[in-house]
């Protein structure tokens, strides 16, 4: 069975998160959850993060953008990745953590 483009991006993100020792999970989004929750949620050295994963050059929906904004407003790190920017997830989280520590 062929791997979907989004699955390839998710696998790349997971590889980076595992290598840095981050805690993460994939929230269940059944009929009881909140719409737009990021695909991957986790924590790294006290920094809460939410990552929305897209295939190709796709971007988040308005609902997803709203949830990412709420994470940011609460002091967490929010991002979305697709095939064009997936390679920098670990580096971007490290930068966000450094900014948090500076505050």
N, C-alpha and C positions, 0 to 999 in steps of 0.2 A: 504494500500500500504506500502510495506516494505521500510525502510529508507536505502539508500546506505551507505556503509562504509565511503565514503568521506563526505557525508552529516552529519554523526555522528561526524566526526572530526571537520567539519565547525561549527556545533552547539556548540561543546565544546569550540572552539576558541571564538565564539561570546559571549558565556556566560561569559568567562573571561574578554573580552573587555568591555562588558556592566558593569560588576562589578567594573572595575577600572575607568569607566567614559571616556573611549577613544572614539574618533570620528572615524568611519570606514564606508566603503562601499564596495560593490562588483562591480568592474568595468564591464561595458558591453563590451563583446568581439566580437561583430558582425564583419562583413567584413571590417569595417572602422577603427578598432582599431589596436594597435601594438601587434604583436604576443608575447606571453610569459609573459604578464603582470600578476603579482600575483593575486590570487583569492580574497584576502582581502587587501585593501589599507586604511591607516588611519593616524591619528596623536594623540599623547598623550603627553600633557604638552610640546608641541613644537617639539617633536620627530616624524618625519615622518617615517612610517613603511610600509613594504610590506610583506605579508605572503602568501606563496604558500601552498596549502592544498593537501595532497595526501591520498589515501586509503591504508590500510594495511601497508606494509613496503616499499611502492613505494617511489621513489625519483624524484626530478624535472628533466625535460628534459634539454638539452643543451640550448635551447631558454629561458627557464624559469630561468636557472642558470645565463644566461647573464643579464637578466633584474634585478634579485636580486643583481648581482654584480654592476650594474649601480646605483641602489638605495644606496648601501653601499658607492660607490665612491663619491656620491653626499652628503654624510653625514647622510643618513638615516639609519634605522635599517632594515635589511633584514633577513628573516628566512623562513624555510619551515618546516612543521609539518606533521606527520602522526600518526597512532595509537600508535606508540612507544614513542613519545616525546610530545604529545599534551598537557599534563598536566602542562607544565612549561611556557606557552606563556606569561602570565601576569608577572611572575617573571623575565623572560628573557627581557621583554620590560623595566621593572623597572631597571634592571642592566644596560641595554644599555643607558637608560636615565641618570643614575648616572655617567656613563663614559663620557657622553656628557657634563654634568654639570662640571665635573672635568677639562675639557679642557679649 
